[in-house]
Amino acid sequence: MSTPIWTPSPERVASANLTDFHRRLKARFGFGGEDYASLHRWSVEHLEDFWEAAWEDTGVNTSAKHTAVLTDRTMPRVRQLPEEVWFPGARFNFAQHLLRFRDDRTALIAEGEGTPRRRMTYHELYDQVARCAAGLKALGVGEGDRVAAFMPNTIETVVAMLAATSMGAIWSSTSPDFGFQGVMDRFGQIDPKVLLCANGYHYNGKAHDSLEKVAHLQREIGSIEQVVVVPFVAELPSELDGGMSWEALLAKGSTGNGGGAGSSAGTTAPPLEFGQFPFDQPLYIMYSSGTTGAPKCIVHGAGGTLVKHHLEQRYHSDLKREDTLFYFTTCGWMMWNWLVSGLAQGATLVLYDGSPGYPDASRLFRLAEETGITIFGTSPKFLATCQKAGLVPAEQHDLSWMRTMLSTGAPLETNQFHWVYEAIRQDMQLASISGGTDIMGCFMGGNPYVPVYAGEIQGPCLGVDMAAFDETGRPVTGSKGELVCRQPFPSMPIGFWQDPQGQKFADAYFDTYPGIWRHGDFILINEHGGIVVYGRSDATLNPGGVRIGTAEIYRIVEDLPFVLDSIVVGHPVDGEVQVVLFVVMRPGETLTPEREQEIRAAIRGKATPRHVPAVIRPISEVPVTINGKKVELAVGNLLRGEPVKNRDALANPQALDQFSPTTLG
């Protein structure tokens, strides 16, 4: 077994939220075992007991108590109201739980690339949500209506989400850097009643207008009855024909006349009414990446989201009320929804909108120092950029408050683990986490009980019966397999929008192993419970019938000093699969025959001859989704002469122009 790169101190373990939860579960249910593996095993062997304890542990204020925990373990199962599968009889409100703290502690700190830092207390947040909710009600929004947000990651977005969900409306958001078609492909499927937007956003030092796209959406989506515009970018116009300002919306929900026309200043917010809804009340509509077809509209329930985020934040991330939580995310990624759930723990949330690298790669570390971030969430892409730039944040910034770093979006490579501990902070838990939009959370992540090993995720999350299956459908340890989940858990989707019989839902996750969720990741679970992710299994390479995860090659290639980025695909040739590697060279470097040989030698030496690419080609940039994920399937389609739909789902769609059937000629 390799040596841990970080081990929690006894004091840290003793003070962890998980330690207290574990102790309470043992006292209540009488099971044995002091380590995390025992706790996890009990959580999946006693599914109903565990999830009931977890639901009660959230402290959610229920107006009616559940009569059971789980009525049917069948998978797949599309949950449709009024049918209640999880916690039947329970009635509560998601927004009410996130707003249970109403004091003068800072709830939100928001900063944009071109906008000044703002703060809002829990008391002020409650007041703003009350005004916004009353304003939405005045516009006719009610239970089941969709409120869509084409918004930056800022305070008004959080306020509007809480206001909409307080009345049982369904929230759906995406970020303003999406192109028109990307937004249309999403919101056009769900028929929103109200569209919330900003007048623009900043990125890489430039102000970008949003209202032209919004006007187009307003014309094309007939269900939109009102557009509400937030003046986020001071230097851009904020008026839209037929649109309503954010201040006007708040004023609609205020009483009194102290603020004048279009203002809520000096007025009184009405009482905030929280509708009481079932556990599986639709809460969010999320979207798949949409790079190989129309995005799937994934519907998540309020109770499942609440309890899953509670477990991941309170116990896996050890989030406490005195913490300041940050995740670099846009409103088009599920990590935004995850971040906002931190309000339920009473923590301070830091919202940032803009480029993480502008004006330089230290931008987010300055933010961490100035706001006292204790739990810092990021991505391997960001860390790799900092590493390649030669950044040593510990020498430039006081990061002594930072005790946990979270990373997701792609596998975190071994060399990045070492760089984090060398360049950022030594006494810090680095928790690589993995799950997805599909489950509104993680299958695997960190926990404060166990050591961190470079290149590994610490272990499975509580309550999820995950495993690695080989090609025969048997669980394996120590070898690669498909990530599966063998039992249901509350944050599985209610279903897909406009899929009443659940056929699309079943095809997406249950087409390979009947009755068992196949997530689509290629993983290895080792003997001490650590997990290595090798990338998407639908992008798995199969040269000579040997399954290779794309991340296996990225770990090696992107560690080379002359390579900046890369993307690898499998390309069929004469009945075989060729491994084709595209590399972005560092400035001043060229892909010479000598460099090609260095790349092949590194891959052969650190992996196997099967991993060595048959073809290596230079490119100027790697095409990625707006959330930063490499689009291997889209590149493979282009090499085969097949079209790629929904280019607007990409952050840099022009990068696809580098690929065609002649690229390899």
C-alpha positions in Angstrom: 0.0 0.0 0.0 1.2 3.5 -0.8 2.0 6.1 1.9 -0.8 8.6 2.8 -0.1 12.1 1.6 -2.2 13.5 4.5 -3.5 12.0 7.7 -6.1 13.6 10.0 -4.9 14.4 13.5 -6.7 12.7 16.4 -7.9 16.2 17.5 -9.5 16.7 14.0 -11.2 13.4 14.1 -12.5 13.9 17.6 -14.0 17.3 16.7 -15.5 16.2 13.4 -19.3 16.3 12.8 -19.0 12.8 11.5 -17.6 11.5 14.8 -20.7 12.8 16.7 -23.1 11.4 14.1 -21.4 8.0 14.2 -21.6 7.9 18.0 -25.3 8.8 17.9 -26.1 6.1 15.3 -24.2 3.5 17.3 -26.1 4.4 20.5 -29.4 4.3 18.7 -29.0 1.1 16.6 -26.3 -0.8 18.5 -24.1 -1.7 15.6 -20.3 -2.3 16.1 -17.3 -0.9 14.3 -15.4 2.3 14.9 -14.0 2.9 11.4 -15.5 4.5 8.4 -15.8 1.3 6.4 -17.9 -0.2 9.2 -20.2 2.9 9.3 -20.6 2.9 5.5 -21.3 -0.9 5.4 -24.0 -0.5 8.1 -25.5 2.5 6.2 -26.2 0.4 3.1 -27.1 -2.9 4.9 -29.7 -1.0 6.9 -31.0 1.4 4.3 -34.2 2.5 5.9 -32.7 2.9 9.3 -29.9 5.0 8.0 -31.9 7.3 5.8 -34.5 7.8 8.5 -31.8 8.8 10.9 -30.2 11.1 8.2 -33.6 12.8 7.5 -34.2 13.4 11.2 -30.6 14.6 11.6 -31.2 17.5 9.2 -33.4 19.1 11.8 -35.9 20.0 9.1 -39.2 21.5 10.4 -41.9 19.1 9.1 -45.6 20.0 9.5 -46.5 16.4 9.1 -44.3 13.3 9.9 -43.5 10.5 7.5 -45.3 7.2 8.0 -42.6 5.1 6.4 -39.1 5.5 4.9 -39.2 3.7 1.5 -42.2 2.1 0.1 -40.6 0.4 -2.9 -36.9 -0.5 -3.6 -37.6 -1.2 -7.3 -35.2 0.4 -9.7 -35.9 2.1 -12.1 -38.9 3.8 -10.7 -40.3 7.1 -11.9 -41.7 9.0 -8.9 -44.9 10.9 -9.8 -47.0 12.9 -7.4 -49.3 12.2 -5.6 -47.4 8.8 -5.3 -44.9 9.0 -2.5 -42.0 6.5 -2.5 -39.6 8.1 0.0 -40.9 9.3 3.4 -44.6 9.2 2.5 -46.7 11.6 4.6 -43.9 14.0 5.3 -44.6 17.7 4.6 -42.0 20.4 4.7 -40.5 23.3 2.7 -37.0 23.3 1.2 -36.6 27.1 1.3 -37.8 27.3 4.8 -35.0 24.9 5.9 -32.4 27.0 4.1 -33.7 30.1 5.8 -33.9 28.7 9.3 -31.2 31.1 10.4 -32.3 34.7 10.5 -29.7 36.5 12.5 -27.0 39.1 11.6 -24.3 36.6 10.7 -23.1 37.0 7.1 -25.0 34.6 4.8 -23.6 35.6 1.4 -20.5 37.3 0.2 -20.7 38.0 -3.6 -18.0 39.3 -5.9 -17.8 39.5 -9.6 -14.9 40.0 -11.9 -16.1 43.5 -12.6 -18.4 44.1 -9.7 -17.6 45.2 -6.1 -17.9 42.8 -3.2 -21.3 42.7 -1.4 -22.4 41.1 1.8 -25.8 40.0 3.0 -26.8 38.8 6.5 -29.2 35.9 7.2 -31.7 38.5 8.4 -31.4 40.5 5.2 -31.6 37.4 3.0 -34.9 36.4 4.6 -36.3 39.9 4.1 -35.2 39.9 0.4 -36.6 36.4 -0.2 -40.0 37.5 1.3 -40.2 40.5 -1.0 -39.2 38.4 -4.1 -41.7 35.7 -3.2 -44.5 38.2 -2.9 -43.4 39.7 -6.2 -43.4 36.4 -8.0 -46.9 35.6 -6.5 -48.1 38.9 -7.9 -46.9 37.7 -11.3 -49.0 34.6 -11.0 -46.2 32.1 -10.0 -47.4 29.2 -8.0 -46.8 25.5 -7.2 -45.4 23.6 -10.1 -44.6 26.6 -12.3 -41.1 26.9 -13.6 -38.9 29.9 -12.8 -35.9 29.9 -15.1 -32.7 31.9 -14.4 -30.2 33.0 -17.1 -28.0 34.4 -14.4 -24.5 34.9 -13.0 -23.5 33.5 -9.7 -24.6 36.3 -7.4 -27.0 37.2 -4.6 -30.1 37.9 -6.6 -29.9 34.4 -8.1 -29.9 32.8 -4.6 -32.8 35.1 -3.5 -34.9 34.2 -6.5 -34.3 30.5 -6.1 -35.4 30.5 -2.4 -38.4 32.7 -3.3 -39.6 30.3 -6.1 -39.1 27.1 -4.1 -40.8 28.6 -1.0 -44.1 28.4 -3.0 -43.4 25.1 -4.6 -42.4 26.5 -8.0 -39.6 24.5 -9.8 -36.3 26.3 -10.3 -34.0 25.9 -13.3 -30.9 27.9 -14.0 -28.0 28.2 -16.5 -25.2 30.7 -16.8 -25.1 33.7 -19.1 -22.1 32.5 -21.1 -24.3 29.9 -22.8 -25.2 30.8 -26.4 -28.8 31.3 -27.4 -29.3 27.8 -28.7 -27.8 26.2 -25.6 -30.2 28.1 -23.4 -33.1 27.5 -25.8 -32.4 23.7 -25.8 -32.8 23.8 -22.1 -35.5 26.3 -21.1 -37.4 25.7 -24.3 -38.3 22.2 -23.0 -39.6 23.2 -19.6 -42.0 26.1 -20.5 -41.0 28.6 -17.8 -43.5 31.3 -16.6 -40.9 33.8 -15.5 -37.4 34.3 -16.8 -34.8 36.0 -14.5 -31.7 37.4 -16.2 -28.9 39.8 -15.7 -28.2 42.6 -18.2 -24.8 41.0 -18.8 -21.7 39.5 -17.2 -18.0 40.0 -17.0 -15.4 37.5 -18.2 -11.6 37.9 -18.9 -11.8 41.7 -18.4 -14.7 42.3 -20.8 -18.4 43.1 -20.3 -20.7 40.9 -22.3 -24.3 41.8 -23.1 -27.1 39.3 -22.3 -30.2 41.1 -23.3 -30.0 40.4 -27.0 -30.1 36.6 -26.2 -32.9 37.2 -23.7 -35.0 39.1 -26.1 -34.6 36.2 -28.6 -35.6 33.8 -25.8 -38.6 35.9 -25.0 -39.8 35.7 -28.6 -39.2 32.0 -29.0 -40.5 30.6 -25.7 -44.2 31.3 -25.6 -44.7 30.3 -22.0 -42.7 33.3 -20.7 -45.1 35.8 -19.2 -42.5 38.1 -17.6 -38.8 38.7 -17.8 -37.1 40.2 -14.7 -33.7 42.0 -15.4 -31.0 42.4 -12.7 -28.6 45.3 -13.5 -25.5 43.2 -12.9 -23.1 45.1 -15.2 -23.1 48.9 -14.6 -21.7 49.9 -17.9 -24.4 48.0 -20.0 -28.1 49.0 -20.6 -30.5 47.2 -18.2 -33.8 47.9 -19.8 -35.6 45.3 -22.0 -38.9 45.8 -23.9 -41.6 44.2 -21.8 -39.1 43.5 -19.0 -39.3 44.3 -15.3 -36.4 45.5 -13.2 -35.3 43.5 -10.1 -36.2 46.5 -7.9 -39.7 46.6 -9.5 -40.2 43.0 -8.7 -39.2 43.5 -5.0 -41.4 46.6 -4.8 -44.4 44.5 -6.0 -43.9 42.4 -2.9 -43.5 45.2 -0.5 -46.0 47.3 1.5 -45.7 51.0 2.4 -44.4 53.8 0.2 -41.2 54.9 1.7 -39.0 54.0 -1.3 -40.6 55.7 -4.3 -41.4 54.1 -7.6 -39.5 51.0 -8.5 -37.8 50.7 -5.1 -38.3 48.5 -2.1 -36.4 50.9 0.2 -38.3 52.0 3.2 -41.0 49.5 2.7 -42.0 46.4 4.7 -41.7 42.9 3.5 -44.8 40.8 3.8 -44.7 37.6 5.9 -42.9 34.8 4.0 -45.3 31.9 3.5 -43.8 28.5 3.1 -46.0 26.0 1.3 -45.9 22.5 2.8 -45.1 19.8 0.2 -44.2 16.1 0.0 -40.6 14.8 0.2 -40.5 14.2 -3.6 -41.9 17.7 -4.5 -40.1 18.7 -7.7 -37.5 21.3 -6.8 -34.9 21.6 -9.5 -34.7 20.8 -13.2 -31.1 20.1 -14.2 -29.6 19.3 -17.6 -27.2 16.8 -19.0 -24.3 18.3 -21.0 -26.1 18.1 -24.4 -23.0 17.7 -26.5 -24.2 14.5 -28.2 -28.0 15.3 -28.4 -30.7 17.4 -26.8 -30.0 17.9 -23.1 -31.9 15.6 -20.8 -34.1 17.6 -18.3 -33.5 15.9 -15.0 -36.0 16.5 -12.2 -34.8 16.4 -8.6 -37.0 16.4 -5.5 -36.8 18.7 -2.5 -36.3 16.0 0.2 -33.7 14.0 -1.6 -31.7 17.2 -2.4 -31.9 18.4 1.2 -30.9 15.2 2.9 -28.1 14.3 0.4 -26.5 17.8 0.6 -26.9 17.7 4.4 -24.8 14.5 4.6 -22.2 15.6 2.1 -21.7 19.0 3.6 -22.0 18.3 7.3 -20.3 14.9 7.5 -18.2 14.4 4.4 -17.0 18.0 4.2 -17.3 18.7 8.0 -19.1 22.0 7.4 -19.9 23.9 10.6 -21.7 27.2 11.2 -18.5 29.1 11.7 -17.2 28.0 8.3 -16.9 30.1 5.1 -17.7 27.8 2.1 -16.7 28.5 -1.4 -17.1 26.6 -4.7 -16.0 28.1 -8.0 -19.1 27.3 -10.1 -21.6 28.8 -12.5 -25.4 28.6 -12.2 -25.3 26.0 -15.0 -23.5 23.4 -12.9 -25.0 21.4 -10.0 -22.3 22.6 -7.7 -24.1 25.9 -7.6 -27.2 24.1 -6.1 -24.9 22.2 -3.8 -23.1 25.4 -2.6 -26.4 27.2 -1.9 -27.5 24.3 0.3 -24.8 25.4 2.7 -27.2 28.0 4.0 -28.9 25.1 5.9 -25.8 24.7 8.0 -25.7 28.5 8.8 -22.3 28.9 7.1 -21.1 31.9 5.1 -21.2 31.3 1.4 -18.8 33.0 -1.0 -20.2 33.5 -4.5 -17.8 34.5 -7.4 -18.7 35.2 -11.0 -16.1 35.7 -13.7 -12.9 34.1 -14.9 -10.9 32.4 -12.2 -7.7 33.4 -14.0 -8.3 37.2 -14.5 -6.4 39.3 -14.0 -4.0 36.5 -13.0 -4.1 32.9 -11.6 -4.0 34.1 -8.0 -7.4 35.7 -8.2 -9.3 33.0 -6.2 -6.6 32.7 -3.6 -6.8 36.4 -3.0 -10.5 36.0 -2.5 -9.9 33.1 -0.1 -7.4 35.2 1.9 -9.6 38.3 2.1 -12.9 36.5 3.0 -11.4 33.8 5.2 -12.6 30.8 3.2 -12.2 27.6 5.2 -13.6 25.1 2.7 -12.5 25.9 -0.9 -14.0 24.1 -3.8 -12.4 24.0 -7.2 -11.6 21.8 -10.2 -8.6 19.8 -11.5 -8.5 22.2 -14.5 -8.0 25.2 -12.3 -5.4 23.5 -10.2 -3.5 22.3 -13.3 -3.5 25.9 -14.7 -2.1 27.2 -11.5 0.5 24.5 -11.4 1.6 25.0 -15.0 1.9 28.8 -14.3 4.4 28.0 -11.5 2.1 29.5 -8.8 2.9 29.0 -5.2 -0.2 30.4 -3.4 1.3 29.7 0.1 4.1 32.2 -0.6 1.7 35.0 -1.7 -1.4 34.5 0.5 -2.3 33.8 4.1 -4.4 30.6 3.7 -4.1 29.5 7.3 -7.9 29.3 7.6 -8.3 26.9 4.8 -8.7 23.4 6.3 -10.4 21.6 3.4 -10.1 21.7 -0.4 -12.7 20.0 -2.6 -12.2 19.2 -6.2 -14.5 17.8 -8.8 -15.4 18.0 -12.5 -12.8 15.5 -13.6 -10.3 13.1 -12.0 -7.7 14.8 -9.9 -4.3 13.5 -10.9 -1.6 12.2 -8.6 0.9 15.1 -9.4 -1.9 17.6 -8.6 -2.3 16.1 -5.1 1.4 16.6 -4.5 1.4 20.1 -5.9 -1.5 21.2 -3.6 0.3 20.0 -0.5 3.5 21.6 -1.6 2.3 24.9 -3.0 -1.0 25.6 -1.1 -1.2 24.1 2.3 0.3 21.1 4.1 -2.2 20.6 6.9 -5.4 20.5 4.8 -7.7 17.7 3.7 -7.7 17.5 -0.1 -11.0 15.7 -0.9 -11.5 14.7 -4.5 -15.3 14.1 -5.0 -17.3 12.5 -7.8 -20.9 12.1 -8.6 -23.0 14.2 -10.9 -26.0 16.2 -12.0 -27.8 12.9 -12.3 -27.8 12.3 -8.5 -27.6 16.0 -7.3 -24.5 15.0 -5.3 -21.7 12.4 -5.0 -21.2 8.7 -5.0 -17.8 9.1 -3.5 -15.9 11.8 -1.7 -13.9 12.8 1.3 -14.4 12.2 5.0 -12.5 13.4 8.0 -11.8 9.9 9.4 -9.4 8.5 6.8 -6.0 9.5 5.2 -5.7 11.0 1.8 -3.7 9.0 -0.8 -2.4 10.8 -3.9 -4.5 10.0 -6.9 -7.4 8.6 -5.0 -10.8 9.6 -3.7 -11.1 8.7 0.0 -14.1 6.4 -0.3 -17.9 6.0 -0.9 -20.5 8.4 0.5 -22.8 7.2 3.3 -26.0 5.6 2.2 -25.0 4.8 -1.4 -24.4 1.1 -2.2 -21.8 1.8 -5.0 -19.6 -0.8 -6.5 -17.4 -1.5 -9.6 -18.8 -4.1 -11.9 -16.8 -6.1 -14.4 -18.1 -6.9 -17.9 -20.0 -9.9 -16.5 -21.9 -7.7 -13.9 -19.9 -8.9 -10.9 -18.4 -6.6 -8.2 -14.6 -6.4 -8.3 -12.0 -5.0 -6.0 -8.5 -4.1 -7.3 -9.4 -4.0 -11.0 -11.3 -1.5 -13.2 -15.0 -1.6 -13.7 -18.3 0.3 -14.2 -19.5 2.5 -11.4 -22.9 1.2 -10.3 -25.3 1.6 -7.4 -27.2 -1.5 -6.3 -29.9 0.1 -4.1 -32.0 3.3 -4.3 -31.2 6.5 -2.4 -33.3 9.7 -2.0 -31.5 12.0 -4.4 -31.9 9.8 -7.4 -34.0 11.8 -9.9 -37.7 11.8 -9.7 -37.5 11.3 -13.5 -37.0 13.3 -16.7 -39.2 16.1 -17.7 -41.8 15.1 -20.3 -41.0 11.4 -19.9 -44.2 10.2 -18.1 -43.6 6.5 -18.6 -40.0 6.8 -17.6 -38.6 5.1 -20.7 -35.8 7.8 -21.3 -34.9 7.6 -17.6 -34.6 3.8 -17.7 -32.6 3.9 -20.9 -30.2 6.4 -19.4 -29.2 4.5 -16.3 -30.6 0.9 -16.4 -30.0 -0.3 -19.9 -26.9 -2.4 -19.0 -27.6 -4.0 -15.6 -31.4 -4.5 -15.0 -32.5 -3.0 -11.7 -29.0 -1.5 -11.0 -28.0 2.1 -11.7 -25.0 2.4 -14.2 -23.5 5.8 -13.8 -21.2 5.9 -16.8 -17.9 6.2 -15.0 -14.9 3.8 -15.2 -13.4 3.3 -11.7 -11.3 1.1 -9.5 -11.9 0.4 -5.8 -8.7 -0.7 -4.0 -8.2 -2.9 -1.0 -8.2 0.0 1.6 -11.4 1.5 0.1 -9.8 4.3 -2.0 -11.3 4.9 -5.4 -9.6 5.9 -8.7 -11.7 7.4 -11.5 -10.6 6.7 -15.0 -13.1 8.9 -16.9 -16.4 8.3 -18.5 -17.0 4.7 -19.5 -18.8 5.8 -22.6 -15.5 7.4 -23.7 -13.4 4.3 -22.6 -10.8 3.3 -25.1 -10.7 -0.4 -26.3 -7.5 -1.0 -28.3 -7.2 -4.7 -28.8 -10.2 -5.3 -26.5 -8.4 -3.8 -23.4 -10.5 -1.2 -21.6 -8.5 2.0 -20.9 -9.9 5.1 -19.2 -9.0 8.4 -20.8 -7.9 9.8 -17.4 -5.1 7.2 -17.3 -3.5 8.9 -20.3 -4.2 12.5 -19.2 -2.4 11.8 -15.9 0.8 11.0 -17.7 0.7 13.4 -20.7 -0.3 16.5 -18.8 2.5 15.9 -16.3 5.0 16.5 -19.1 6.5 20.0 -18.8 6.0 20.9 -22.5 2.3 19.8 -22.7 -0.4 22.3 -21.6 -3.5 20.2 -22.2 -4.7 17.2 -24.1 -7.7 15.2 -25.3 -7.7 11.5 -26.3 -10.3 9.5 -28.2 -10.7 6.0 -29.7 -11.0 6.0 -33.5 -12.1 2.9 -35.4 -9.8 1.7 -38.2 -10.2 -1.6 -40.0 -12.2 -3.2 -37.2 -9.7 -2.1 -34.5 -9.7 0.9 -32.2 -6.8 3.3 -32.5 -5.8 5.6 -29.6 -5.6 9.1 -30.9 -4.1 11.8 -28.8 -4.3 15.6 -29.4 -2.1 17.9 -27.4 -1.9 21.6 -26.7 1.8 22.5 -26.4 3.0 25.1 -24.0 4.0 28.5 -25.5 7.3 28.2 -27.2 7.0 24.5 -27.7 6.3 22.5 -30.9 5.2 18.9 -31.4 8.3 17.7 -33.1 9.1 14.0 -33.8 11.3 14.1 -30.7 8.5 15.4 -28.5 6.2 12.7 -29.9 8.7 10.1 -28.9 8.9 11.6 -25.4 5.2 11.4 -25.0 5.0 7.8 -26.2 7.9 6.8 -24.0 6.3 8.4 -20.9 3.0 6.6 -21.6 4.7 3.3 -22.3 6.8 3.6 -19.1 4.1 4.6 -16.8 1.2 2.7 -18.2 1.4 -0.1 -20.8 2.1 -0.4 -24.5 -1.7 -0.6 -25.1 -2.0 2.9 -23.8 0.4 4.3 -26.3 -1.4 6.4 -29.0 -1.2 5.4 -32.6 -1.5 9.0 -33.7 -0.5 12.2 -31.9 -1.6 15.6 -33.3 -1.2 19.2 -32.1 -4.2 21.4 -31.5 -4.6 25.0 -30.3 -7.2 24.3 -27.6 -9.2 21.4 -26.1 -13.0 21.7 -26.6 -14.7 21.6 -23.2 -18.2 22.1 -21.9 -19.1 25.3 -20.0 -18.4 23.3 -16.9 -14.9 22.5 -18.1 -15.3 18.9 -19.0 -13.5 17.5 -22.1 -15.8 16.4 -24.8 -14.2 13.2 -26.1 -17.4 11.9 -27.6 -17.9 15.0 -29.7 -14.4 14.9 -31.0 -14.8 11.2 -31.8 -18.0 12.0 -33.7 -16.2 14.6 -35.8 -13.4 12.3 -36.7 -15.9 9.8 -38.0 -17.7 12.5 -40.0 -20.7 12.5 -37.7 -22.4 15.8 -36.7 -22.1 17.4 -33.2 -25.3 18.9 -32.0 -25.7 21.7 -29.4 -22.4 23.4 -29.8 -23.7 26.1 -27.6 -23.2 23.7 -24.6 -19.5 24.2 -25.1 -17.4 27.0 -23.6 -15.3 27.2 -26.8 -17.3 25.7 -29.7 -14.8 27.0 -32.2 -12.3 24.4 -30.9 -14.4 21.7 -32.6 -13.4 23.2 -36.0 -10.0 21.6 -35.6 -11.5 18.1 -36.0 -12.8 16.3 -39.1 -12.3 13.0 -40.9 -9.2 14.5 -42.7 -7.6 15.5 -39.4 -5.8 12.2 -39.1 -4.8 12.0 -42.8 
